[in-house]
Amino acid sequence: MAATHETPMIILNTAQWAEVRRLYESGEGTVHGIAQAFGISDRNILYRAKRESWLRRAGVRGLQVGDKGPNTPVPPGHPTRAVRQALIRRLYKAIDMKLKHWEDRMARGEDLTAADSERMAKEITTMINGFETVAETEGAIEKRDAQSAAGGTAAHGRPANRRGRGGASSAGGAPATPDVSVAADAERMRIEIAERLERLRNHCGNAGSAE
């Protein structure tokens, strides 16, 4: 009989719910996208938004990724580079808080059961999956924008994004791509998170072997 894989129930702390609320009220992404990033359900967010009278989302409340229309919220990445970067950093901060909580418990010498360690690892992994979804969306948007910019300038017979000879283009005459730093920053964060999680898992594994 094939094993079933259930999505772990994530319990957010006060600071994480504050981030969810800020993202919700600002319209930075969809309800579904925010829920995926934090490892909770759309229903959790909508229920709390109603219960706590969160500000309405300027006429876009309840719309999901893929809906059409001028007021439709889109996956993080479209509004502005600053908004995209802010969302990625907020998601990173939420994961960082979870990891720090785990790291602090280990530093204090607390005995964590295998079940506790596995539960925490699943929670963080779920949040990482949401982070990676946002980062992948950002990377796709940057690639599309770079291709559009290159195509548009080529149609006019000019090198893409070249601002005169020796101007403010990137090294080697390549298109100036300031947005690439957003995806690059997200990748750096992803690697750091993965390394910290792996260290914690190894620590728990070694502690269990020593018993």
C-alpha positions as CSV (number, residue, x, y, z in Angstrom):
1,M,0.0,0.0,0.0
2,A,1.5,3.3,-1.1
3,A,2.3,5.7,1.7
4,T,0.4,9.0,1.8
5,H,2.1,12.3,2.3
6,E,0.1,14.8,4.3
7,T,0.9,18.5,4.4
8,P,1.9,19.3,7.9
9,M,-0.3,21.8,9.8
10,I,1.7,25.0,10.2
11,I,1.1,27.1,13.3
12,L,2.2,30.6,12.8
13,N,3.4,32.9,15.6
14,T,2.2,36.4,16.2
15,A,5.1,38.0,14.2
16,Q,4.4,35.7,11.2
17,W,0.7,36.5,11.3
18,A,1.6,40.2,11.3
19,E,3.6,39.6,8.1
20,V,0.7,37.7,6.5
21,R,-1.6,40.6,7.4
22,R,0.7,43.2,6.0
23,L,1.1,41.2,2.7
24,Y,-2.7,40.7,2.5
25,E,-3.6,44.3,3.1
26,S,-0.9,45.7,0.8
27,G,-2.1,43.6,-2.1
28,E,1.4,42.2,-2.6
29,G,0.5,38.9,-4.2
30,T,-2.6,36.8,-4.0
31,V,-4.3,35.2,-1.0
32,H,-3.3,31.8,-2.5
33,G,0.3,32.9,-3.0
34,I,0.7,34.2,0.6
35,A,-0.9,31.0,1.9
36,Q,1.5,28.8,0.0
37,A,4.5,30.9,1.2
38,F,3.6,30.4,4.8
39,G,2.4,26.8,4.6
40,I,-1.2,27.6,5.5
41,S,-4.5,27.5,3.6
42,D,-6.4,30.3,1.9
43,R,-9.3,29.6,4.3
44,N,-7.0,30.3,7.3
45,I,-6.1,33.8,5.9
46,L,-9.7,34.7,4.9
47,Y,-11.1,33.5,8.2
48,R,-8.6,35.6,10.2
49,A,-9.0,38.6,7.9
50,K,-12.8,38.6,8.5
51,R,-12.5,37.9,12.3
52,E,-9.9,40.7,12.8
53,S,-11.4,43.1,10.3
54,W,-8.3,43.4,8.2
55,L,-8.4,46.2,5.6
56,R,-9.9,45.2,2.3
57,R,-7.6,44.6,-0.7
58,A,-8.7,47.6,-2.8
59,G,-11.3,45.6,-4.8
60,V,-9.0,42.6,-5.5
61,R,-9.9,40.5,-2.4
62,G,-10.5,36.9,-3.2
63,L,-9.0,36.9,-6.7
64,Q,-6.5,34.1,-7.4
65,V,-3.5,33.7,-9.6
66,G,-4.6,33.3,-13.2
67,D,-7.7,35.5,-12.9
68,K,-8.0,38.2,-15.5
69,G,-8.8,41.9,-15.2
70,P,-7.0,45.2,-14.5
71,N,-7.3,44.9,-10.8
72,T,-6.2,41.3,-10.6
73,P,-3.3,40.7,-8.1
74,V,-0.5,38.9,-9.7
75,P,2.3,36.6,-8.4
76,P,5.0,38.6,-6.6
77,G,7.2,40.1,-9.3
78,H,5.0,42.3,-11.5
79,P,4.3,45.6,-9.5
80,T,7.8,47.0,-9.0
81,R,11.3,45.7,-8.3
82,A,11.2,47.1,-4.8
83,V,7.9,45.3,-4.1
84,R,9.2,42.0,-5.4
85,Q,12.3,42.3,-3.3
86,A,10.4,43.3,-0.2
87,L,8.2,40.2,-0.5
88,I,11.1,37.9,-0.9
89,R,12.8,39.4,2.1
90,R,9.7,39.1,4.2
91,L,9.3,35.4,3.3
92,Y,13.0,34.9,4.1
93,K,12.5,36.6,7.5
94,A,9.6,34.3,8.4
95,I,11.7,31.2,7.6
96,D,14.7,32.8,9.4
97,M,12.5,33.2,12.6
98,K,11.5,29.5,12.5
99,L,15.2,28.4,12.0
100,K,16.4,30.7,14.8
101,H,13.8,29.3,17.2
102,W,15.1,25.8,16.4
103,E,18.7,26.9,16.6
104,D,18.2,28.6,20.0
105,R,16.6,25.5,21.5
106,M,19.5,23.4,20.3
107,A,22.0,25.9,21.7
108,R,20.3,25.8,25.1
109,G,20.8,22.0,25.1
110,E,17.1,21.2,25.0
111,D,16.3,17.6,24.2
112,L,14.2,17.4,21.1
113,T,12.5,14.2,20.3
114,A,12.7,12.7,16.8
115,A,9.0,13.6,16.4
116,D,9.7,17.3,17.3
117,S,12.6,17.6,15.0
118,E,10.7,16.0,12.1
119,R,7.7,18.2,12.7
120,M,9.8,21.4,12.7
121,A,11.7,20.2,9.6
122,K,8.4,19.7,7.8
123,E,7.1,23.1,8.7
124,I,10.3,24.8,7.5
125,T,10.4,22.7,4.4
126,T,6.8,23.7,3.5
127,M,7.7,27.4,4.0
128,I,10.9,26.9,1.9
129,N,8.7,25.5,-0.9
130,G,6.6,28.6,-0.9
131,F,9.7,30.8,-0.9
132,E,11.1,28.9,-3.9
133,T,7.9,29.3,-5.8
134,V,8.1,33.1,-5.3
135,A,11.8,33.1,-6.3
136,E,11.1,31.0,-9.4
137,T,8.4,33.4,-10.4
138,E,10.7,36.3,-10.0
139,G,13.4,34.6,-12.1
140,A,10.9,33.9,-14.9
141,I,9.7,37.5,-14.9
142,E,13.3,38.8,-15.0
143,K,14.1,36.5,-17.9
144,R,11.0,37.6,-19.8
145,D,11.7,41.3,-19.2
146,A,15.3,40.9,-20.3
147,Q,14.2,39.1,-23.5
148,S,11.5,41.8,-24.2
149,A,14.1,44.6,-23.7
150,A,16.6,42.9,-26.0
151,G,13.9,42.3,-28.6
152,G,12.6,45.9,-28.4
153,T,16.0,47.5,-28.8
154,A,17.1,45.1,-31.5
155,A,14.1,46.1,-33.6
156,H,15.5,49.6,-33.6
157,G,18.9,48.5,-34.6
158,R,20.5,49.3,-31.3
159,P,22.4,47.0,-28.8
160,A,20.1,46.1,-25.9
161,N,20.3,48.5,-23.0
162,R,23.6,50.0,-24.2
163,R,23.8,53.6,-23.1
164,G,26.5,54.9,-25.5
165,R,30.0,53.6,-25.8
166,G,31.4,52.6,-22.5
167,G,28.2,53.9,-20.9
168,A,26.2,52.4,-18.0
169,S,25.8,49.0,-19.4
170,S,26.9,46.0,-17.5
171,A,30.4,44.5,-17.8
172,G,31.4,43.2,-21.2
173,G,28.7,45.3,-22.9
174,A,25.9,43.0,-21.7
175,P,22.4,44.5,-21.0
176,A,22.2,46.4,-17.8
177,T,20.1,44.2,-15.6
178,P,19.5,45.7,-12.1
179,D,16.5,43.4,-11.5
180,V,18.8,40.3,-11.7
181,S,19.9,41.2,-8.1
182,V,16.4,40.3,-6.9
183,A,16.6,36.7,-8.2
184,A,20.3,36.5,-7.2
185,D,19.5,37.7,-3.7
186,A,16.7,35.1,-3.4
187,E,19.0,32.3,-4.5
188,R,21.6,33.4,-1.9
189,M,18.9,33.3,0.8
190,R,17.6,29.9,-0.5
191,I,21.1,28.4,-0.2
192,E,21.7,29.8,3.3
193,I,18.3,28.5,4.5
194,A,19.1,25.0,3.0
195,E,22.5,24.9,4.7
196,R,21.1,25.9,8.1
197,L,18.3,23.3,7.8
198,E,20.8,20.6,6.9
199,R,23.1,21.5,9.8
200,L,20.1,21.2,12.2
201,R,19.1,17.9,10.7
202,N,22.6,16.6,11.0
203,H,22.8,17.8,14.6
204,C,19.6,16.0,15.5
205,G,20.8,12.9,13.7
206,N,24.1,12.9,15.6
207,A,22.4,13.5,18.9
208,G,20.0,10.6,18.3
209,S,22.9,8.3,17.4
210,A,24.7,9.1,20.6
211,E,21.8,8.1,22.8
